[in-house]
Amino acid sequence: MSTERPEERPGHAALGSALMAAGALTSDWAPAFAAVPRSAFLPDLIWPFDMTAGRSVAVCRRDDPAAWRGYADDADVPVVTQWDDGTHSGTEPGAVPTSSASMPSVVFRMLGELDLRPGHKVLEIGTATGWNAALMAHRAGPGNVTTVEVDGAVAAAARSAAERYGAGVRVVHGDGGLGHPDDAPYDRVIATCGVRSVPYAWVAQTRPGGVVVVPWGTHFGNGDAVVRLVVAADGKSAAGRFAGPVEFMKLRAQRAPAVVHSAYVTGSVADGDESATKLTEGEVLGGQFGPQRFVLGLRVPDCCHVVAEKRDGGRPVWFYGLGGDRSWACVWFRDGAAGRVWQSGPRRLWDEVAAAHRWWVGRGRPDHTRFGLTVDADGQRVWLDDDRAEAGPEGSWAV
């Protein structure tokens, strides 16, 4: 195994330069990037995402140490370290990734939002490998970072890695949704898992003026957006704007409910009420990280969507209601032609989606950064442009 420190590796240096040029890595975090190697926190068998193949691939340090270290320290790719909540075995990828080391560009963009200073006391939700906690400890100082991990095996591995490295972090096995009141109040709280509702405990355990950074989204899809919340002077609420799109594994207690297609569509899609739309797939859904899906999730509550494979010059997109009434809609988008729509159930889900798209267009096609989130003991609400907007469909709304 190589004894080179990360900063001595040309590939690691090139990655640092690329992250700096892209604005992901800032000068205040560059020392942590150089000093704390991701490789020190990864197991021997990893599944990095191969950008060329478009999928996760198994890489074992014993079999190919050069490839393993290249992915670990020199590549801006996410690395899966656990599948299927630990029930997976073997080298082939499992069904669902359930723990990972995020791609460095995402890690450092989120750390930049945290505005972490030396001496700050930090709570992290979602330890995973422990690399993120070690980076924060390098900046905040040893003994200032507490990190909570729900999976016992993952927590134990991270604790061992942190001890070997000398990171000076406290790894707690527990439910991160409850925070960790023993060490509260914190100056900073950061979640490295996506949530659909920000646990109020995270706000309550942060000092007034403190910062909470969270990947937040809706069950409409798997995407999230990073929101930076500042706790109010009275400590009873927190509010802030979204910074941009990401995609994280979800807090286990807030994973999306399972959707079984046959429980919705019991016969033929043609049994639904048929209509047509001139909207295209691109106009409605945008790209994977575009604002459209984020907005649809806000404006069409209790709904998820599934984009099927393209075939015969078209693509079906399904919408499923999550409120228990089994409402569904299907839109067959075909390039250069009007889309065909079928919908069934008490909710006209496609009508709701089309109305949400009109709302978005009518407000100038706002991106993530024009939206914000407020969290208090009564729940959470999203707002557009101004957190003082009156509650309601045109200004802000509960989610």
Protein Blocks (a to p, Z undefined) as FASTA:
>chain_A
ZZbdfklpmklmmmmmmmmmnomacfklmmmmmmmcfklmccfbdcdddfknopacdddf
klmmmlmmmmmmmcccdddfbehhhpagcjbdcfbdcbdcddfklmmmmmmmnopaehia
cddehjknommmmmmmmmnoghiaccddfblklmmmmmmmmmmnonopacddddfknopm
klpccfbdcdfbdcfbdcfklmmmpcehiacddddddfkbmbdcdddddddfkopaccdd
dfbdcdddddfklgccdddfklmmmmbfklpccdddfbdfklmnopmklmklmmmmmmmg
hiacdddddeehiacdddddfehnopacdddddehiacddddedjbdfklmmmmmmmmmm
mnopaafklpccdddfkbccddehiakbccdjklbccZZ
